[in-house]
Amino acid sequence: MGKADLHVHTMGGDGLDSVESILEHVDASTRLDVIAITEHDDLTVGLAARELAASRQGRVAVVPGVEVTTLQGHLVALFLESPIPSFRPIHETIEAVRRQGGVCFVPHPMSWLTRSVGSSTLDRLSERANEGLAPDALELATCNPAARPFVARARRLNAERYRLPSIGASDAHFKQAVGSAYTEFQGASPEDLKSALLSGTATGAEAGFPSLRSVGLVRALSVPLIGLRATPRKMGWRRTAWSFVRGYASRLSYRQQTCIRASAKPR
């Protein structure tokens, strides 16, 4: 079985370590075969990382990806060659990923500590699954402290309602966390990984988050501060702020429509 970490950040985005340093760490200290570099709203870092990994001829391969900010929360898109727009409704973003033959999953679902896709949005996407608008998986195997408090609820609702494949990813912002959660798949190459994700046969696993001592207190505490600037730095503060307003309006409209449909049902 191959192992892949599908959600990794570098100093090219809001992470703390260079791509080169991460690749060296993965080769020396993990059993991963594939990692995905997924900066916020920026595909270029992932594309460059893939080329660097190929030139090093090391053990690990890189899949280019991006953590797209949609109006309803973050969506990780993999196996892309061209950028896709940010600050769009999530169903439009999924359609854009599909047009490129990519794969997408919801990271840290239902987390209140970062910009995440909530249960109402997943309900809405589930209703349109026959239109190909459901994500390919949910990130439900994770050791990330920002996601852990919300994982149990996300797993329960997925089992009851959505029934999407569960994958593992670290959402690492420093190299020591890479591989703390991962996805297992049949084979070892990026192509094998993509086939497993599309067929729903990939599964998530957890290895454990690194200790604070191994990371360093100052490094660990700097991650949330850097993360707050990630999307505004790429997209601009005004556009980022306006996207929150549009996202709230979208959720409010959906709730109103849901109430209208419920009241119209015969009793």
N, C-alpha and C positions, 0 to 999 in steps of 0.2 A: 504494500500500500504506500502511495506517495503522500507527502505531507506538504501543505501550503498554508502560509499566513496571508490572508487576503486583504489586510487593512493595515498598512504601515505608512508612517509619516517620517519625513526627513527634514534637515535644516533648509531644504529648498521650499518648505512650507512652514508648518508650525511645529516641526520636530526639532530635536537638539543635535542630531548626528548626521554626518554626511552619508551619501549613498555608498561611497567607498568603504567607510567605516562599518556600515551596517552589513554590507556584503562580506567583509572580512569576519565579522562577528558570527554571521549565520553559517559561513563555511566552517569556522573553527569550533563553534559552541552549540550548534543545533543539528537536528537531523532533518531540517526542512529541505525540500527539493525545489520549491517555488515560493517566491514572495511577490505580492502586488504592492507597488508604490502608488499611493492614492492621496495626493495632496488636495486641499480644498480648492475646488473651482479652477484647477490648473492641471492639464494633462501633460504639459511639456516635461515636467520633472520625471514622470513615469516613462515617457518615451526615451529620454536621455539615459535613464537608469537601465533600461533594457539593453541599450547599445553598450553601456559600460560593462554590464554583466557578461555580455557575449564576448567582448574584447578581453576580459580577464580569463576566460575559459575556466572559471571555477565550477564548483558543483551546483550552485543555486542559479536558477533562471528567474528572470523578472518579467512579470506581466504588467503592462502599463494600464493605469487606472486613474480615476478621479473621484473624489467625494463631492458630488454635486449638491449645491444648496438649492433645493426646490422650495416652493412656497409652503409646503407642508413638512419640510424637514430634510435631513440629509439622505442621500441615496448614493451608494457606491456602485460605480459602473466600471467594468473590466473589459479587456480585450478591445479597446478603442484605438483608432488611428487618427481621428479628428476630434476636436473639441465639440462639446455640446453646450447649449446655453444654460446659464444659471437663472435662478429666480423665475422659473416657469412652474405651472402646475405639475404635480408629480406624474400624472398620467401622460402628459406631453413629454416629460423627460424620459419615461420608460419607453415611449414610442420612438424617441430619438436614439436610444440605446439599441433597440431592436433593429432599426434601419441600418445600423452599422454591423449587425451580427454580433453585438456584445451581450454581456451578461450583467445583471444588476441584482443587488441585495440591499436590504434595509439594515444599516448599522445601528447599534445601541437603541433598539426600538423602545419607545415609550419612556425614555429617560427624560427627566426634568432638568438635568444638569448640563445638557447640551442640546443643540437644535435637532430634535428627533421627530420621526414619524410616530404619530399617536394611534391609539386604537380606532378612533373614528375614521381616520384616513385609511387604515388597513381594512376596516369594514367596507369602505367605499370601493377600494381596489378589489376586494374579494367579490363584491357584487358584479364586477366587470371582468372577472377572470376569463370568461369565455371569449372576451375580446382581446385577450393577450395582454391585459394591462396589470396583471399581478406581478410583483417582483419574483425573481427566480428563487429567492431564499431569504431567510431572516438570520441575522447574526445573534444566535442564542447560546453559543458556547463562547464565553468570554471571561477573562479575569480582570478586566479593566475596572478600576474603582468607580468610575463615573457611570458605568452601566450595571454593575452587579446588583444594586438595590432594586432594580426594575426587571431583572431577568425572569424571576419566578412568575410574575404576572404575564409577561410576554409569552413565556412557554405555555402557561395555562390557556391563554386565549388562542394561541396558535393551535393547540391540541383540540380546543372546542370549536373554533370557527374557521380559521384560515387554512390549516393543514398544509403549510408551506414547508419545504425542506429546511432543516436547521443546519447551519454551517458555523465554523469556528474562525475567529480572527482576533488579533490582539489589540487593534487600534493603538499600536505602539507609537510613542512619541520620543522614545529613547531606545537605543539598541538592545539594552538588557531585557526589554519587554517583548522583543520580537520572538514569536513562537510560544508565548505564554498561553495562547489558545490558537488552535489551528484546524484546518480541514483535511480530512483523510479522503483519498480517492484512489481508484484503481489505476495503476500506471505511475509515471513519474514526471511527465513532460507537461508544459503548459497546454498542449493540445489535449492530453488525457484529462487534465483538470477541467478544461472547458466542456468536454463531453460529459463528464460526471456532473457538473453543475447544471447543464441543460437537461440531463436525464433524471435529475433529482436523486442520484445515487451517492453524492458526496455527503459526508457526515462530519459533525463538529466534535472537537475534543479539547480538553483543558489540561495544561501542564503546570500551571501555578505562576502567580505574579512574582516578579523579583522583589527581594527585600529592599527596604529603604536604604540600608547601609550599602548595598551593591550599586544602587543608582546614585546616591548622594542627595542630601536634603535640599540643597540649593537648586540642583537640577530638577528634582521632582516638583518643587514648589513653583518653579518658573513656567512649567507647562501650561497651567490654566491661563496665566497672563498672556503668554504668547498666542494661545489659542483664540482669545478674544479678538485679536487683531487679524486673524488669518483671512477671513472672508472680506472684511472691509479693506484690507490692504490690496487684495486682488480686484475687488469689484467697486470699491469706493464706499465711503461712509454713508452718503446720502442714499444710494441705491440699496445698500444693506438695510438701513432703517426703514425705507419705504417697503421693502419686501416683507418685513414683519407686519406692517399694516395690511398689505394685500393678503398675506397668509391668514391673518385673523378674520378678515372679511370673508375669505373663502370658507373657513370653518363655520362661521356664523351662518352663512347661506346654506351650507349643507345641513346644519341642525334644523334650520327653519323648514327646509324641504322634507326632512325626515318627520318632523312634527305634523306637517300638512298631510303626508302620506298616511301616517298613523291615524290621524283624525278622520281620514276619508274611508278607512276600512269599515266594513259593516260589523256591527256588534252583535 
